[in-house]
Amino acid sequence: MSKFTYDKRLQVKNIVARLIITRLSDNEIIREIERQTGKAITRQGLHNIKQQIKKDSYEWYRNLRQNKYEYLHEFKERINEVLWLQQKHHENYQF
């Protein structure tokens, strides 16, 4: 994926991660990447992206296990942030 900018690489990685969950075939994922980015990737490129996603997931999980209390704190902060945003949204759109 060297012909992609950083933003496009991130977009492709997100597309692949989302479509893996929906269990699309490799050919369908490649077509969707081409449709959304305008650039084609090979099956080997797709394989490399999938492996990188697995590696990133493993690193995240390993880090999570080592720092579980930090993760819980961060999770609570995200929940509080979502609640705060919902409250602001409700305040802004009250009739």
Sequence and secondary structure as in RCSB ss.txt:
>XXXX:A:sequence
MSKFTYDKRLQVKNIVARLIITRLSDNEIIREIERQTGKAITRQGLHNIKQQIKKDSYEWYRNLRQNKYEYLHEF
KERINEVLWLQQKHHENYQF
>XXXX:A:secstr
 TTS HHHHHHHHHHHHHHHHTT  HHHHHHHHHHHHS    HHHHHHHHHHHHHHHHHHHHHHHHTHHHHHHHH
HHHHHHHHHHHHHHHHHT  
